[in-house]
């Protein structure tokens, strides 16, 4: 795994979480905004960290809740592309498509990981 692609992946994870947080903030008012952001972040970060494919070379190898590679790939797509969609829905019209394009680039550069996930 190339370190630059790992760095891109980390950026994409943070940006997707940020996208969902921005949408949660814009859809609520008052102190509910803070609660919405905290809940959204807690749920998404838990899903990302807990459901993993055993011995995934892009992660620590630990899988608190082991899942198939196909399910993990769907989770990644849902969170990363969902973050892009959330930015677009929050009317950050340039940021949403830009994030989606970077997600596509990331997976194109890491086609061998997609193949590995689909085999496990």
N, C-alpha and C positions, 0 to 999 in steps of 0.2 A: 504494500500500500504506500503510495507516494505521499510524503508529508504534506505537500501542497493540497492534495485532494482531501486529506484528513482535516486540514485547516479550513478548507471550503466547507466541508461537512459540518464542522463545529459552527461556522458562521451561519450556515443554513438553519441549523437547529435553533440557534439564538434568534435569528430573524423570524422564523416561523412562530416561536413562542411570543415574540414581540408583536407579530401580526395579530395573533389571537387576543393578546392583551389589549391592543389598541381597539380592536372591535368590541371587546367586552366593555372597555371604558366608554366608547362612543354610544353604545346601546343602553347604557344605564345613566342614572343621575344621582347626585348627592353622594352620601357615604356608601351607597350600594356599588358605586364604581370601584372602590377599593376592594370590596368583598368579591366582586366579579373578577377582577384581575387576579386576586390571590387564589380563588377557586380554579379558574381556568389554568393558571400556571401549575398549581398542585396536581390537578388531574392529568394534564398533558405530560408533565415531567415524570409522574409516576408511571404512566403508560409506557413512555419511552425507556425508562430505566428498568422496569420490572420484566416486561415481556421481551425475551431475547432467544436467539437460537444458540444452543450449546456450542461452545468452541468457535464462536464467530470471531474471525481474526481481526475484524475492525473494532471489536470491543474487548473487554477484559477477558472474555471467554466464559465468564460467569453468566448463568441464566437463572435468576431467582424464580421465574416462571417460564419453563422451557416451552417454546412454540415452534411451529414449522417455519421454514424459511419463507414460504409463500405468505403466511400470515404476518410475519415480521415485515416483509416488503410492503404489504398492504397498509400496515400501520405507519410505516415510514412515509409512504405516498400520501396517506390521509393527513398526517401532521405537516409535512413539508409543503405539499400543494395546498392543503387547507389553510396554512398560514399565509400563503400568497393570495388565496381567495379572500381571506379575512381582511387583508390589507386593501384589496380592491373594493370589498364591500364597505370598508370604512372610508372610502373615497380617496385613498392614496393611490390614484390611478396609475402612476408610473412605477410605484414600488411593487405592487402586486405582480404585474407581468414580468418585471425585472427579476423578482425572486423566483417565479416559476421558470424563467429561462435559465437561471443559475442552477435550479434543481435538475432540470433536464441535462444541462452540461455535466453536472456532477455524476449523474447516473450513466451518461454516455462514456465518461472517462473511467467509470468503475464497472464496466460491463461484466468483468470476471466475477465481481462480487454478486451481481444479480444472478449470474449462472450458478454460483455456489449456493446462494439462498434458495433458488428454485430446486436444487438437488438435495437439500437438507430439510 
